[in-house]
Amino acid sequence: MPTLTPRRALALAATAGVVLAVGACSSTASEETASGDAVQLIDEGTLTLCTNPPYEPFEYEEDGEIVGLDIAIVGEVAADLDAELATLVTPFEGIQSGQDLESGNCDIVASGITITDEREEKMDFSDPYFDADQGLLVPAGSGLDSAEALEGLKVGVQAATTGETWATDEGLSTVQFEDLGLQVEALRSGQIDAAINDIAVLGPFVDDSLEIGTTFTTGEQYGLGVKTGNTALLDAVNATLERIREDGTYDDLYTQYIGTAPTED
């Protein structure tokens, strides 16, 4: 593993050892883009990713490592750059606001980030890699199955997410949580009456006590983010996304983590 600078070593250590290393060579993309611009990484030979688990199946802890669809896709980017992947756990606010990229905490961010006009002012997004809608997680048998049914109830949302924006725009009474795990815990304990988040991450919590009330079609899409103006890395990311779609890797990863094959466009 390449030697980290003192600042980066301390930052990575602060994640309680949650670092995923991936080393492989690419068959298509390289450390130089088609335009000839070399990809510059914060730490040479290491692609540093900021993410915010738990957000299963996109990023979550398993056997002491952060895994998931996002991690696997960024791992493909690292492999195509002939670099190792270091995963840094940070709050979602710093990820979606572009602060982690601007401050040099990481080269790339991936945390089920919906591409929005506001966020595009703070970072450059890759081509979309996942279609997402909002979902409603409710107590089993509650009968809550629409926005109208939530009127006057406490609805849990994750801070700084499009789910929070959607719920606020609908005029719902929201309670903010830092991450998905806290949001679901609050629902189980009765602190809130329902929870809204991306439908793809709510499925793992369905059991005898919780169910999906409904899906709100929003037409959202996820993207990987890089620092504004980092065109060399952005081109490399998009090259990897194109490569894994063409060679079947994306379908395999999607099926592995989502549980079904992706639908045809």
C-alpha positions in Angstrom: 0.0 0.0 0.0 1.4 3.4 -0.9 2.8 5.6 1.9 0.2 8.1 3.2 1.0 11.6 4.1 0.8 12.3 7.9 -2.5 14.3 7.4 -4.1 11.5 5.4 -2.9 8.8 7.7 -4.5 10.5 10.7 -7.7 11.1 8.8 -7.9 7.4 7.8 -7.1 6.3 11.3 -10.0 8.3 12.6 -12.4 6.0 10.7 -11.7 3.2 13.2 -9.9 1.1 10.8 -12.6 1.2 8.1 -10.4 1.2 5.1 -10.9 -1.0 2.0 -7.9 -1.6 -0.3 -8.4 -2.7 -3.9 -5.5 -3.2 -6.2 -5.8 -4.3 -9.8 -5.0 -3.3 -13.3 -7.4 -2.0 -15.9 -8.1 -3.3 -19.4 -9.5 0.0 -20.7 -9.1 3.1 -18.6 -5.7 4.4 -17.4 -4.2 7.1 -15.4 -4.4 9.4 -18.3 -7.6 10.5 -20.0 -8.2 10.6 -23.7 -7.3 14.3 -23.6 -3.9 13.4 -22.2 -4.4 15.0 -18.8 -3.0 12.9 -16.0 -5.3 12.0 -13.1 -3.9 13.6 -9.9 -4.8 11.9 -6.6 -4.6 13.3 -3.1 -2.2 10.4 -2.3 -0.3 9.0 -5.2 -1.4 5.5 -6.0 -4.5 5.7 -3.8 -8.0 6.7 -4.7 -9.6 8.1 -1.6 -13.4 7.8 -1.3 -15.7 9.5 1.2 -18.9 7.7 2.0 -21.5 7.6 4.8 -22.8 4.2 5.9 -25.1 2.6 7.0 -26.8 2.9 3.6 -27.3 -0.7 2.6 -27.0 -1.9 -0.1 -24.8 1.0 -1.3 -22.4 1.3 1.6 -22.5 -0.7 4.9 -20.2 -2.5 7.2 -19.6 -6.3 6.9 -16.9 -8.2 8.7 -15.2 -4.9 9.7 -15.1 -3.5 6.1 -17.3 -1.0 4.3 -18.8 -2.8 1.3 -21.8 -2.2 -1.1 -22.6 -1.3 -4.6 -21.1 2.2 -4.4 -17.9 0.8 -2.9 -17.7 -1.9 -5.6 -18.2 0.6 -8.4 -15.6 3.0 -7.1 -13.3 0.0 -6.6 -13.6 -0.6 -10.4 -12.5 3.1 -10.9 -9.5 2.5 -8.6 -8.6 -0.7 -10.5 -8.8 1.1 -13.8 -6.4 3.8 -12.4 -4.1 1.0 -11.2 -4.6 2.5 -7.7 -5.7 1.2 -4.3 -9.0 2.3 -2.8 -9.1 3.9 0.6 -12.6 4.3 2.1 -13.1 7.2 4.5 -16.3 7.4 6.5 -17.6 11.0 6.9 -20.9 12.7 7.6 -23.3 12.9 4.6 -23.5 16.7 4.9 -19.9 17.1 4.0 -20.2 14.7 1.2 -23.3 16.2 -0.5 -22.2 19.8 0.1 -18.8 19.2 -1.7 -16.9 20.2 1.5 -15.0 16.9 1.6 -13.8 17.3 -1.9 -12.9 21.0 -1.6 -11.0 20.4 1.7 -9.0 17.6 0.2 -10.5 14.9 2.4 -11.1 12.7 -0.6 -10.8 12.4 -4.4 -14.3 11.1 -5.0 -17.6 10.8 -3.1 -20.2 8.0 -3.3 -23.0 7.6 -0.9 -26.3 7.1 -2.8 -26.0 10.8 -3.9 -28.9 12.0 -6.1 -27.8 14.4 -8.8 -29.5 17.8 -8.3 -28.9 21.2 -9.8 -27.9 22.5 -6.3 -25.3 19.8 -5.8 -24.0 20.3 -9.3 -23.0 23.8 -8.2 -20.8 22.2 -5.6 -19.2 19.3 -7.4 -18.9 17.6 -10.8 -21.0 14.5 -11.2 -20.3 11.4 -13.2 -22.8 10.0 -15.6 -25.8 8.5 -13.7 -25.3 4.9 -12.5 -28.5 4.2 -10.6 -32.2 5.1 -10.9 -33.8 5.9 -7.5 -37.2 6.9 -6.1 -38.3 7.7 -2.6 -39.9 5.1 -0.3 -42.0 5.1 2.8 -41.1 2.7 5.6 -43.9 2.2 8.2 -45.0 -0.1 11.0 -46.6 -3.2 9.6 -50.4 -3.0 9.5 -50.4 0.8 10.0 -52.2 1.5 6.7 -49.9 4.4 5.9 -49.6 4.3 2.1 -49.6 7.9 0.9 -48.4 11.4 1.6 -51.9 12.4 2.6 -52.0 9.6 5.2 -48.9 11.2 6.9 -50.6 14.5 7.6 -50.1 15.4 11.3 -47.7 12.5 11.9 -44.0 12.6 12.7 -42.0 11.6 9.6 -38.3 10.7 10.0 -35.9 11.9 7.3 -32.2 11.8 6.8 -30.5 15.2 7.0 -29.4 16.9 3.7 -31.1 14.3 1.5 -33.6 14.6 -1.3 -36.0 12.6 0.8 -35.9 15.4 3.3 -36.5 18.0 0.6 -39.4 15.9 -0.8 -41.1 15.6 2.6 -40.6 19.3 3.3 -42.1 20.2 -0.1 -45.1 18.0 0.7 -45.6 20.0 3.9 -45.0 17.0 6.2 -43.9 17.3 9.8 -40.3 16.0 9.7 -37.8 14.8 12.3 -34.2 15.0 11.1 -31.7 12.2 11.6 -28.0 12.1 10.7 -28.1 8.7 9.1 -30.4 5.9 7.9 -29.6 3.7 10.9 -30.7 6.3 13.4 -33.8 7.0 11.3 -34.9 3.3 11.3 -34.1 2.9 15.1 -36.4 5.8 15.8 -39.2 4.2 13.8 -38.8 0.9 15.6 -38.9 2.6 19.0 -42.0 4.7 18.2 -40.2 8.1 18.2 -41.6 8.7 14.7 -44.6 7.3 12.8 -42.9 6.7 9.4 -39.6 7.2 7.6 -38.9 8.4 4.1 -35.7 7.6 2.3 -34.6 6.1 -1.1 -36.6 3.0 -1.7 -33.6 0.9 -2.6 -32.2 1.3 1.0 -35.4 0.6 2.9 -35.8 -3.0 1.7 -33.3 -4.5 4.1 -35.3 -3.3 7.1 -38.6 -4.9 6.1 -39.6 -7.6 8.6 -42.6 -8.7 10.7 -42.7 -5.2 12.3 -41.9 -2.9 9.4 -43.1 -2.7 5.8 -42.9 -0.5 2.7 -46.1 1.6 2.7 -45.6 3.0 -0.8 -43.1 4.3 -3.4 -43.0 7.9 -4.4 -41.9 8.2 -8.0 -39.3 11.1 -8.2 -37.1 10.2 -11.2 -33.9 10.6 -9.2 -30.5 9.3 -10.4 -27.3 8.7 -8.4 -23.9 9.9 -9.5 -20.3 9.8 -8.3 -18.9 13.2 -7.4 -15.5 14.7 -7.9 -14.1 18.2 -7.1 -15.4 20.9 -9.5 -13.0 21.2 -12.4 -11.3 17.8 -11.9 -12.0 16.8 -15.5 -9.2 14.2 -15.7 -10.7 12.2 -12.8 -14.2 12.7 -14.0 -13.3 11.4 -17.5 -11.7 8.4 -15.9 -14.8 7.7 -13.8 -17.1 7.9 -16.8 -14.8 5.7 -18.7 -15.0 3.1 -16.0 -18.8 3.4 -15.8 -19.0 2.8 -19.6 -16.6 -0.1 -19.4 -18.5 -2.0 -16.6 -21.8 -1.6 -18.4 -20.3 -2.9 -21.6 -18.4 -5.9 -20.2 -21.2 -7.0 -17.8 -19.5 -6.1 -14.6 -22.2 -3.6 -13.7 -25.0 -6.1 -14.1 -23.1 -8.6 -11.9 -22.6 -6.0 -9.2 -26.1 -4.7 -9.4 -27.5 -8.2 -9.0 -25.1 -9.0 -6.1 -26.1 -6.0 -4.0 -29.6 -5.1 -5.1 -30.8 -8.7 -5.4 -32.3 -8.4 -8.9 -30.9 -7.7 -12.4 -31.1 -4.1 -13.6 -34.0 -3.3 -15.9 -33.3 -2.5 -19.5 -33.5 1.2 -20.4 
